[in-house]
Amino acid sequence: MAKTHLTTEGLDFQSILLNLQRYWASKGAVILQPYDMEVGAGTFHPATTLRALGPDHHWRAAYVQPSRRPTDGRFGENPNRLQHYYQFQTIFKPSPPNSQELYLGSLKAIGLDPAAHDMRFVEDDWESPTLGAWGLGWEVWCDGMEVSQFTYFQQVGGIECAPVPLELTYGLERLAMFIQGIDNVYDLDWDGVPADQGGKCYGDIFHRAEVEFSGWNFYHAETDMLLTHFRDAEAECGRLLALETPLALPAYDQCMKASHLFNLLDARGVISVTERAAYIGRVRTLAKGCCEAWIGAADDGQQGEAADV
Amino acid sequence: MSDQSADLLIEIICEEIPARMQARAASDLARLFADAFAAANLAHDRIHSFVAPRHLAVYVDGLAVRQQDSIAEKRGPRVDAPEQAINGFLKSTGLTRDQLVTEETPKGTFLFARTEMKGTATAALLPVMISDILTNFPWPKSQRWGATSFRWVRPLHRVNVVFGGSGLEGALDLGGANLPFTTASTGHYFEAPADLDLTGVGSADDYAALLRGAHVIVDQSVRVDMIRKGAKDLAARLGCETKTGETTIAETAGLVEHPHLLVGTIEDRFMLLPAEVLQSSIETHQKYITLQGHDGSFSPHFVVVSNRLADDARDAVILAGNQRVLRARLADAEFFWMEDKREPLEAYLPRLADIAFYEGLGTVHDKAQRLEKLAADIAASIPGADAACAARAGLLAKADLVTGVVGEFPELQGIMGGFYAAAADEDTATAVAITAHYRPQGPDDNLPDSAEGLAVALADKIDTLVGFFGVGARPTGSKDPFALRRAALGVIRILIEANISLSLHDTLRKAAGYHGFAAIDDELLPFIRERFRVSLRDTGIAHDVVAAALGDSELDNICLLADRAAALGTFLGSENGAGLMTGWRRAASILKSEESKDKQAFAPKTDPSLFVNTAETDLHSALEALPVAFSDIDLDAALTSLGGMRTPIDRFFEEVVVNDDNPKVRDNRLGLLAMVRERMLGVADFSKLEG
């Protein structure tokens, strides 16, 4: 890969990311760093899944989350699909009355002025069977292109969300491709630095990873080991939840692990259609247990959290 | 407007209402207010309803400003009742003796208490009425937001109420917060976001015009018209016509506050894709309007319905963005289309073994193998069907489920199978049958257009029905997750409309055998029978005629039974038929009353030597002249023969008194009528006919 495309100042990939963080920080969000585990989507970050439920009445956070979708690997050959990509996630609880305005403002902050385009809010109900979560909202279209997912959470872990959080999910690569006006994700200008000065494009940084991880995801991952890891994570999660004082956060780490292991097993093609539903059910049981333990702990006050600081 | 009435405008501003829910919401809102006005005894004229993505409104012409005064009347004891009873009544009503009225009734003379009820002012009733309607609004799916518990389709921001030209005090309880009524509407989100003052709006047209001025076309039908006409004009300029149907056009109208149409072009290389793939990408996924040449060929142009006002520079940006999205989508489709064709359709079969059909019903591969056999069986009953092609099509019908294009565009299953079968040099009849085997997908969809297609379509639906009933997954109430009602109606429509004469019993038994079931589920035939009755009724045949034509006969040959119902309906509508029915009713009613008197049924036999009147002899001869047995197949002929009995029966009842003094003559005549009854019931169950 060699960088062939240099975008307008401020529209390179890392500027978009930085500008999104700065924008949401200016709106009162806690800017977090990615959770240090493999997850399928930004929603899995405890800052969303668990904080959507409690303990705070107010919770505002924004962060980038690398997301892994093993089955979407295309060996670096498809211009639109990646097994590892970046989601930017914002969660505002309770959902503010001017949610749409805040969202559109964030687009403007990254160089996509809604006034210069055709923006639409197209019905799209969101559901995560593994998290036992659902919400109503839209996919947001800009000139016919889906640029974000806009959701009012109603339930997480089978528990009603009250107050209701607003979740915004931006697919950063797709958004950046639109903003930079290019058709191949690997051509994205990452840093705004010309190639002859050592500037990098997306492909310089990630193409090899896409090729190698596609091979691992689809062919080389040792399935017996993955199955063992899945069972271990499941057992550990259950054990932590069964403690007299359940450890919600460590248990939830194991739940995220189990979920990702399931995705890997799925990519390896060793899970039949009927088994698939059963595995999703097993992860959901873990997620529900973690959410319940989290809420339960929240009822005891916040000493535990304070002690961590 | 007058002293007694005033116009009412209620407008709800919320975040984008899903397009598919808008029309229903507008009509529900109008209906709920009409019901509430009726319940509150408030007269009004027309109720206009409006809906756009963020606006939902009703405008009520001439609503009464207060309820009519009314008189509440309560009946008390009789005038001559004991003092104690009258005092009790006075106590309960709070009136004095001289305030009671005395009135004659058919049951005697009673005391009445009359209280005049002053009507309440409408303005005082409205806040509660509005809150009740909004709080219980029947959205298909609703949500909470913020820190409140109120549910609406998406967050609700304003309730605007204008009565008699000015705002109305009141508030909507959101459960945790109050949303006071206002009079400030809003214009187009991007083009005219400022507030619009609704006070002083004097008519429904005024309201629509005010919003139009702020670039919101609040009348859905107007938006639909603008899009339909706009697309037609653009198509005409390009020498083609609109291909997209009304449903999709209505959906695009639900996505914009102000439609502005732009023309896009499909790159040449993508025009090599099947038209169905183009259609799915462009219309279903991107919600653009597709065009076609006058010869029906897919046009390389399409129409984007944007939500912005015209602006050349911006339009160019919007169009370029949309074209880029479409290019990515079509490039994906093209990739899968080429990949899928690398292997023959048959090569995908083994992978069907990885897809479970349903718990207890095996995999889709098992289903394919059942369809192979069942389609061949059914083809034997369809004139002109090639059983070998039907079997092959049955086997391959589901193979496209594991192809790339169907993975991307599930709505193209069947259609893609047809293309891949043709590409793999399968017989044309096989490919055509695969293409159409999901049809008819609804009451407006066509049947498969080939004999083999009909066979596979029947086999697919029958296998599904027998299977799901066999494992107890029957539809319950409104729940029919496997669309078994649609499958049954599909079977019925195919059999009737394609005029296929086959034994349903035998076919279901075979299907059950292929599933490995010992028998057909007991509830399946009654289920199909009920759908069949409904579908006959839907074709305009009265329910009692359907009942008479079907009788208690085992449901077996649907096509034949449908013909019988139609023939009977036609016959009963004819003069002969109507006349014969009069005779039938007289005969049946005399027999019924005499049989109940005698506590015995009269045998259908008669002794001609006991005939007194020639009318008896003639009726007997007419009965004798009927064919010995009626054909089940040709109801028309049987009914024509029965029609010949009309005159002799009429004459019999004109000239003969059945209940003769001589018991032998009477019994003989009743025996003759019993013969009439027996022969008629042999043709159809006339006893089921009403009136």
Interface residues (C-beta under 8 A of the other chain):
Chain A: H57 P79 N80 P94 S95 P96 P97 S99 Q100 P114 A115 A116 H117 D118 M119 R120 F121 V122 E123 D125 G135 L136 G137 W138 C142 D143 G144 M145 Y152 Q154 A162 P163 V164 L166 F178 D183 S272 V273 T274
Chain B: E15 E16 P18 A19 R20 P53 K141 S142 Q143 R144 W145 G146 A147 S149 V153 R154 P155 H157 F190 L255 V256 Q286 K287 Y288 V304 S306 N307 R308 R314 V317 I318 A320 G321 N322 R324 V325 L326 R327 A328 A331 D332 D354 I355 A356 E359
